[in-house]
């Protein structure tokens, strides 16, 4: 799905345990080549490659991966993507120790252990960084709560917000953070306030995909919480 010029949602139909779900990483065309926003589950690199093929893109053209956060469904096959493409890895500094294997994943537990293959983060971000893309500048927005280093991406010229897990789409409607999957819910809602300050016309979420909704709806969510 082309969200705006050179920005593509990549729906991946996957199984996680007994759950069937669709994940939505993003591919962005840039002057250096293809930039991926997240990668997907472990063993999912072939699914990612097929989704790119469906948009006329090629995994091998990837020059960088921006990891929005450490979760298994976002960074699980990061190491495999880097092995296939030698991509540069960008992530927020607060999630870097988890991606590099120095800390256990925040949502891992004795009852539900989780791990990913450690991968070097080449560039540690703090928020505010900008990537040149076919759709215009794309800015990193620090939106912690779902994880310590969670980020979203914003393309002002397209009024497009790529929210990762800071927001979600359920039955076509834009909704707020998931309580059952957000360790620091109060901080997550503070991050929604940050997103409400942006001029957004459409939102793309990792869970739920596209919503033809933006700033007005985000402010409604804050008012109704």
C-alpha positions as CSV (number, residue, x, y, z in Angstrom):
1,X,0.0,0.0,0.0
2,X,1.5,3.3,-1.1
3,X,0.8,5.8,1.7
4,X,2.3,8.8,-0.1
5,X,5.0,9.2,-2.7
6,X,7.7,6.6,-2.0
7,X,6.3,5.4,1.3
8,X,4.8,1.9,1.4
9,X,3.0,-0.1,4.1
10,X,4.0,-3.7,4.0
11,X,1.3,-6.0,5.5
12,X,2.7,-9.2,6.8
13,X,0.2,-12.0,7.7
14,X,1.9,-14.0,10.5
15,X,1.3,-16.4,13.3
16,X,2.5,-15.8,16.8
17,X,1.8,-18.9,18.9
18,X,-1.9,-19.5,18.4
19,X,-2.6,-15.9,17.3
20,X,-3.0,-14.9,13.7
21,X,-2.2,-11.2,13.0
22,X,-1.1,-8.7,10.4
23,X,2.0,-6.7,11.1
24,X,2.7,-3.5,9.2
25,X,6.3,-2.4,8.7
26,X,7.1,0.4,6.3
27,X,9.5,0.9,3.3
28,X,10.6,4.4,2.4
29,X,12.4,5.4,-0.8
30,X,15.4,7.7,-0.1
31,X,18.3,9.0,-2.2
32,X,20.6,6.3,-0.7
33,X,18.2,3.5,-1.4
34,X,15.4,1.7,0.6
35,X,14.9,2.6,4.2
36,X,12.9,0.0,6.3
37,X,10.9,1.0,9.4
38,X,11.0,-2.2,11.4
39,X,11.5,-5.8,10.2
40,X,9.1,-8.3,11.7
41,X,9.2,-11.5,13.6
42,X,12.1,-14.0,13.8
43,X,12.3,-16.1,10.6
44,X,10.2,-13.5,8.8
45,X,12.8,-12.1,6.4
46,X,11.3,-14.0,3.5
47,X,7.8,-12.7,4.2
48,X,9.3,-9.2,4.3
49,X,11.0,-9.7,1.0
50,X,7.8,-10.9,-0.6
51,X,5.9,-7.9,0.7
52,X,8.5,-5.6,-0.8
53,X,8.4,-7.5,-4.1
54,X,4.6,-6.9,-4.2
55,X,5.3,-3.2,-4.3
56,X,8.0,-3.5,-6.9
57,X,10.8,-3.1,-4.3
58,X,13.7,-5.3,-3.4
59,X,15.0,-6.2,0.0
60,X,18.5,-6.1,-1.5
61,X,18.2,-2.4,-2.1
62,X,17.8,-1.7,1.6
63,X,20.5,0.7,2.9
64,X,19.2,1.2,6.4
65,X,16.7,-0.1,9.0
66,X,15.1,2.2,11.6
67,X,13.9,0.1,14.5
68,X,11.0,1.9,16.2
69,X,11.5,-0.3,19.3
70,X,12.8,-3.6,20.7
71,X,9.7,-5.8,20.6
72,X,9.9,-9.2,19.0
73,X,7.5,-8.4,16.2
74,X,9.4,-5.3,15.2
75,X,13.1,-6.4,15.6
76,X,12.8,-10.2,15.5
77,X,14.4,-10.6,12.1
78,X,16.6,-7.5,12.2
79,X,19.7,-9.6,12.3
80,X,18.6,-11.6,9.3
81,X,17.9,-8.4,7.3
82,X,21.3,-7.0,8.2
83,X,22.9,-10.2,7.1
84,X,21.2,-10.1,3.8
85,X,21.7,-6.4,3.1
86,X,24.5,-5.1,5.3
87,X,22.1,-2.3,6.3
88,X,22.9,0.5,8.7
89,X,20.8,0.1,11.9
90,X,19.2,3.2,13.5
91,X,17.5,3.0,16.9
92,X,16.9,5.2,19.9
93,X,19.6,5.1,22.5
94,X,17.3,3.9,25.2
95,X,16.4,0.7,23.4
96,X,19.9,0.1,22.0
97,X,21.1,-2.1,25.0
98,X,18.1,-4.4,24.4
99,X,18.7,-4.7,20.6
100,X,22.4,-5.4,21.2
101,X,21.8,-8.1,23.8
102,X,23.1,-6.2,26.8
103,X,19.7,-6.2,28.5
104,X,16.8,-8.7,28.5
105,X,13.8,-7.5,26.5
106,X,11.5,-5.4,28.6
107,X,8.5,-7.6,28.0
108,X,10.3,-10.9,28.5
109,X,9.3,-12.8,31.6
110,X,9.7,-16.2,33.2
111,X,6.2,-17.1,32.1
112,X,6.8,-15.8,28.6
113,X,10.5,-15.6,27.7
114,X,11.4,-13.6,24.6
115,X,14.7,-12.9,22.9
116,X,16.0,-11.7,19.6
117,X,19.4,-12.2,18.0
118,X,21.6,-9.3,19.1
119,X,22.4,-6.8,16.4
120,X,24.7,-3.8,16.5
121,X,23.0,-0.4,16.4
122,X,25.2,1.7,14.2
123,X,23.5,5.0,14.9
124,X,21.9,5.8,18.3
125,X,19.2,8.4,18.1
126,X,17.6,10.7,20.7
127,X,14.7,12.2,18.7
128,X,14.5,15.0,16.2
129,X,16.7,13.4,13.6
130,X,15.6,13.8,10.0
131,X,15.9,11.5,7.0
132,X,15.7,12.7,3.4
133,X,13.0,10.7,1.5
134,X,11.0,10.8,-1.7
135,X,8.1,12.2,0.3
136,X,10.2,15.0,1.8
137,X,11.9,15.1,5.2
138,X,10.9,12.4,7.6
139,X,11.4,13.3,11.3
140,X,12.1,11.0,14.3
141,X,9.7,11.7,17.2
142,X,10.6,10.2,20.6
143,X,7.4,8.5,21.9
144,X,8.4,6.4,24.9
145,X,6.0,4.4,27.1
146,X,5.5,1.3,24.9
147,X,9.2,0.8,25.4
148,X,11.9,3.0,26.9
149,X,13.2,4.0,23.4
150,X,10.0,3.8,21.3
151,X,10.0,6.3,18.4
152,X,7.4,7.3,15.7
153,X,8.1,8.9,12.3
154,X,6.5,12.0,10.9
155,X,6.5,13.2,7.3
156,X,5.2,16.8,7.4
157,X,4.8,17.4,3.7
158,X,2.5,14.5,3.5
159,X,0.9,15.1,6.9
160,X,1.7,11.4,7.5
161,X,2.3,9.9,11.0
162,X,3.9,6.5,11.2
163,X,3.1,5.8,14.8
164,X,4.6,2.3,15.3
165,X,2.9,1.1,18.6
166,X,2.3,4.6,20.1
167,X,-1.2,4.4,18.5
168,X,-3.2,1.5,17.0
169,X,-6.0,0.9,14.6
170,X,-8.9,-1.3,15.6
171,X,-11.8,-2.0,13.2
172,X,-10.6,0.9,11.1
173,X,-10.6,3.4,14.0
174,X,-7.5,5.1,15.4
175,X,-7.1,4.3,19.1
176,X,-4.6,4.9,21.8
177,X,-1.9,2.8,23.4
178,X,-2.7,-0.8,24.3
179,X,-2.9,-1.2,28.1
180,X,-2.0,-4.9,28.0
181,X,1.1,-4.3,25.9
182,X,2.4,-1.0,27.4
183,X,4.6,-1.2,30.4
184,X,4.5,2.5,31.2
185,X,1.1,3.6,30.2
186,X,1.3,7.1,31.7
187,X,4.4,7.9,29.7
188,X,2.7,6.4,26.6
189,X,-0.1,8.9,27.0
190,X,2.4,11.7,27.4
191,X,3.8,10.6,24.1
192,X,0.3,10.8,22.5
193,X,0.2,14.4,23.7
194,X,3.5,14.9,21.8
195,X,1.9,13.5,18.6
196,X,-1.2,15.7,19.1
197,X,1.1,18.7,18.5
198,X,1.8,17.5,14.9
199,X,-0.1,18.5,11.8
200,X,-1.4,15.0,10.9
201,X,-3.9,14.0,8.2
202,X,-3.3,10.3,8.1
203,X,-1.8,7.7,10.5
204,X,-0.2,4.4,9.8
205,X,0.1,2.0,12.7
206,X,2.1,-1.2,13.0
207,X,-1.0,-2.9,14.4
208,X,-4.1,-2.1,12.4
209,X,-2.5,-0.4,9.4
210,X,-3.9,2.8,7.9
211,X,-6.4,5.2,9.4
212,X,-7.7,8.3,7.5
213,X,-7.4,10.2,10.8
214,X,-4.9,12.5,12.4
215,X,-4.6,15.4,14.8
216,X,-8.3,15.9,15.5
217,X,-8.7,12.2,16.4
218,X,-5.6,12.1,18.5
219,X,-6.9,15.1,20.5
220,X,-10.2,13.3,20.9
221,X,-8.4,10.3,22.3
222,X,-6.6,12.5,24.9
223,X,-9.9,14.2,25.9
224,X,-11.7,10.8,26.3
225,X,-9.0,8.9,28.1
